[in-house]
């Protein structure tokens, strides 16, 4: 190349999959404040929009988010559960390995984060009020148990429990498709138990917010045979497909700490 000749511009860098996920979520999930006056403010996005995010998450690997299964680092950032989630958790045994939460991004419309669970760790049964949640198992193996409320509500005679219908009771092994839950379907109330060390990438829309009434509630599940339904409620798929769920008022014992996210940073776009 001769002197004075213009140099060829380098091709633009390909956005990371994390950046692509952020941009797709930004287009899909409106800010709750912008739809507060709409009657459909609590409705999930259209199926095609959720499928687009799910398909993108299916392509994300541990390397894409800076993860190695054998090297989880300490760090900063409380993630979507926030300091209240950690504050309300009782102190766990000193020998127990903690769950790490890696905060990737959060705004009032959605959050992106990663749970890293050591073997046999448990995230107890909890709900996602008014939320759409997409979960991608990045590596490892975990047991998932989930319920949705029976509608109209079925209560037990003289007991503070409500009937839930079993949605899933399975062991997932990576790689596997992204799971999606909705405000009233898809297993909105769920718990995780790691069979092997694993990590889960979560997109939650909108995030938990105490001021907006989206508070995480924990539950204990009882077999259907434990109580009798008030009135004349009947189950149509067999008692093993149902359980009584009791909201827990006492602090829940979760050994969780914030971790350092080391993957690609999200580049926010100004409105």
C-alpha positions in Angstrom: 0.0 0.0 0.0 1.4 3.3 -1.0 1.9 6.3 1.2 -1.2 8.6 1.2 -3.6 5.8 0.3 -6.7 5.7 2.5 -6.7 2.7 4.9 -9.6 0.3 4.8 -11.9 0.8 7.8 -12.1 -2.2 10.1 -15.5 -4.0 10.0 -17.8 -3.2 12.9 -17.4 -5.5 15.8 -20.2 -8.1 16.1 -22.3 -7.4 19.2 -22.0 -10.0 22.0 -24.9 -12.3 22.6 -25.4 -10.6 25.9 -25.8 -7.3 24.1 -28.2 -8.8 21.6 -30.3 -10.2 24.5 -30.4 -6.8 26.1 -31.5 -5.1 22.9 -34.2 -7.7 22.2 -35.5 -7.4 25.7 -35.4 -3.6 25.4 -37.7 -3.8 22.3 -40.0 -6.4 23.8 -40.6 -5.3 27.4 -42.1 -1.8 27.9 -41.4 0.1 31.1 -44.2 -0.5 33.6 -44.5 3.3 34.1 -45.2 3.7 30.4 -48.1 1.3 30.4 -49.5 2.0 33.9 -52.7 3.5 32.5 -53.2 0.6 30.1 -55.7 -2.2 30.9 -53.2 -4.7 29.5 -50.3 -3.5 31.6 -50.0 -6.9 33.4 -50.3 -9.0 30.2 -47.2 -10.8 28.9 -45.7 -9.9 25.5 -47.0 -11.6 22.3 -45.9 -15.2 21.9 -43.7 -14.4 18.9 -41.7 -11.8 20.9 -41.2 -14.3 23.8 -40.2 -17.0 21.3 -37.6 -14.6 19.8 -35.9 -14.1 23.2 -36.1 -17.8 24.0 -34.5 -18.7 20.7 -31.7 -16.2 21.3 -31.1 -17.5 24.9 -30.9 -21.1 23.4 -27.7 -20.0 21.7 -26.0 -18.5 24.7 -23.2 -20.6 26.3 -21.3 -20.2 29.5 -18.4 -18.7 27.6 -20.7 -16.0 26.2 -21.4 -14.8 29.8 -17.8 -15.2 31.1 -18.6 -18.4 33.1 -16.5 -21.4 33.7 -18.2 -24.2 35.7 -15.1 -24.8 37.9 -14.4 -21.1 38.7 -17.0 -18.9 40.3 -15.7 -15.7 41.7 -16.8 -13.4 44.5 -17.9 -9.9 43.6 -20.4 -7.2 43.8 -24.0 -6.6 42.9 -27.1 -8.0 44.5 -29.0 -8.7 41.3 -32.8 -8.9 40.9 -33.6 -10.2 44.3 -31.9 -7.1 45.8 -30.6 -6.6 49.2 -34.0 -7.4 50.7 -33.8 -10.9 49.4 -30.5 -11.4 51.1 -31.5 -9.5 54.2 -34.6 -11.7 54.7 -32.6 -14.9 54.4 -31.5 -16.5 57.7 -27.8 -17.2 58.2 -26.9 -20.6 56.7 -24.4 -23.2 58.0 -20.8 -22.0 57.7 -19.8 -25.1 55.8 -22.5 -24.8 53.1 -21.4 -23.5 49.7 -23.3 -20.4 48.7 -25.4 -19.8 45.6 -23.8 -16.9 43.6 -26.0 -14.4 41.8 -24.3 -12.5 39.0 -26.0 -9.2 38.1 -25.8 -8.5 34.4 -28.4 -5.7 33.9 -31.6 -4.3 35.4 -34.0 -1.5 34.6 -37.7 -1.1 35.7 -38.8 -3.1 32.6 -36.6 -6.2 32.9 -33.5 -7.8 34.5 -30.9 -10.1 33.3 -28.8 -12.2 35.8 -27.2 -15.6 36.4 -27.6 -18.0 39.3 -24.7 -20.2 40.0 -25.6 -23.2 42.2 -23.2 -25.7 43.8 -24.3 -29.3 43.9 -27.3 -29.9 46.1 -28.1 -26.1 46.5 -31.8 -25.2 46.7 -33.7 -22.1 45.7 -37.0 -22.7 47.6 -40.5 -22.6 46.2 -41.3 -19.0 45.3 -43.6 -17.0 43.0 -43.2 -14.3 40.3 -46.3 -12.0 40.6 -47.2 -10.4 37.3 -43.9 -11.5 35.7 -42.7 -13.2 32.6 -39.5 -15.2 33.2 -37.2 -16.9 30.8 -34.7 -19.4 32.2 -31.8 -21.0 30.4 -29.7 -23.7 32.0 -26.2 -22.9 30.9 -24.4 -25.9 32.3 -24.9 -28.7 34.8 -28.1 -30.5 36.0 -31.0 -29.3 38.1 -34.4 -30.5 39.4 -37.3 -28.2 38.8 -40.6 -28.4 40.5 -43.3 -25.9 39.6 -47.0 -25.1 40.1 -49.7 -22.7 38.8 -52.7 -21.7 40.8 -55.9 -23.5 40.3 -58.5 -21.0 39.1 -61.0 -20.1 40.5 -59.1 -20.3 43.8 -59.6 -23.6 45.8 -59.0 -23.3 49.5 -58.8 -26.0 52.2 -61.3 -26.2 55.0 -59.9 -24.3 58.0 -56.3 -24.1 56.7 -54.3 -21.2 55.2 -53.5 -23.1 52.0 -54.5 -22.8 48.4 -54.6 -25.5 45.7 -51.9 -25.5 43.0 -51.7 -27.7 39.9 -48.3 -29.3 39.2 -46.7 -28.0 36.1 -43.3 -29.7 36.1 -41.4 -32.1 38.3 -38.3 -32.9 36.2 -34.6 -33.0 36.1 -33.0 -30.8 33.4 -29.6 -31.4 31.9 -27.7 -28.8 29.9 -28.0 -28.2 27.0 -31.8 -27.9 27.0 -34.3 -25.4 25.7 -35.1 -22.2 27.5 -38.0 -22.5 29.8 -40.7 -19.7 30.0 -43.2 -19.0 32.7 -46.0 -16.4 32.6 -48.0 -14.6 35.3 -50.7 -17.2 35.4 -49.2 -20.2 33.6 -46.0 -22.1 32.7 -45.1 -22.9 36.4 -45.1 -19.4 37.9 -44.4 -20.9 41.4 -41.2 -22.9 41.3 -38.2 -24.2 43.1 -34.7 -25.4 41.9 -32.4 -28.0 43.4 -29.0 -28.5 41.7 -28.3 -32.2 41.0 -24.8 -31.1 39.7 -23.1 -27.8 39.9 -25.1 -25.6 37.4 -25.8 -22.1 36.3 -29.1 -20.5 35.1 -29.5 -17.4 33.0 -32.7 -15.5 33.9 -34.6 -12.8 32.2 -37.4 -11.4 34.4 -39.9 -8.9 33.2 -40.7 -6.8 35.1 -38.3 -7.3 38.0 -39.4 -7.7 41.6 -40.3 -4.4 43.1 -41.7 -3.9 46.6 -43.0 -0.4 45.8 -44.9 -1.8 42.8 -46.4 -4.7 44.7 -44.2 -7.4 43.0 -42.9 -9.1 46.2 -41.4 -12.5 46.2 -43.4 -14.9 48.4 -42.1 -18.3 49.5 -44.3 -21.4 49.9 -44.4 -24.8 51.4 -46.2 -27.5 49.4 -48.3 -30.3 50.9 -49.7 -33.4 49.2 -53.3 -33.1 48.1 -54.3 -35.8 50.6 -53.1 -33.6 53.5 -56.3 -31.4 53.6 -59.9 -31.4 52.4 -61.1 -28.8 49.9 -63.7 -26.4 51.0 -67.0 -26.6 49.1 -67.3 -29.2 46.4 -64.1 -28.7 44.5 -62.9 -31.7 42.4 -59.6 -32.5 40.8 -59.8 -33.8 37.2 -56.3 -35.1 36.6 -55.6 -37.2 39.7 -54.5 -36.0 43.1 -50.8 -36.5 42.3 -51.0 -33.5 40.0 -52.1 -31.1 42.7 -50.6 -29.8 46.0 -51.7 -27.4 48.7 -49.5 -24.3 48.9 -49.0 -22.3 52.1 -47.3 -18.9 52.0 -44.5 -18.6 54.5 -44.2 -15.6 56.7 -41.0 -16.5 58.5 -37.6 -15.7 56.9 -36.4 -18.3 54.4 -32.9 -19.9 54.8 -31.0 -19.3 51.6 -27.2 -19.2 51.5 -26.8 -16.7 48.7 -24.2 -14.1 48.0 -23.5 -11.6 45.2 -20.9 -12.6 42.6 -18.8 -10.8 40.1 -20.1 -10.9 36.5 -17.1 -11.2 34.1 -18.9 -11.4 30.8 -19.5 -8.7 28.2 -20.9 -5.4 29.5 -24.3 -4.2 28.3 -24.0 -1.0 26.4 -27.2 1.0 27.1 -28.8 3.1 24.4 -30.1 6.5 25.4 -33.8 7.1 24.6 
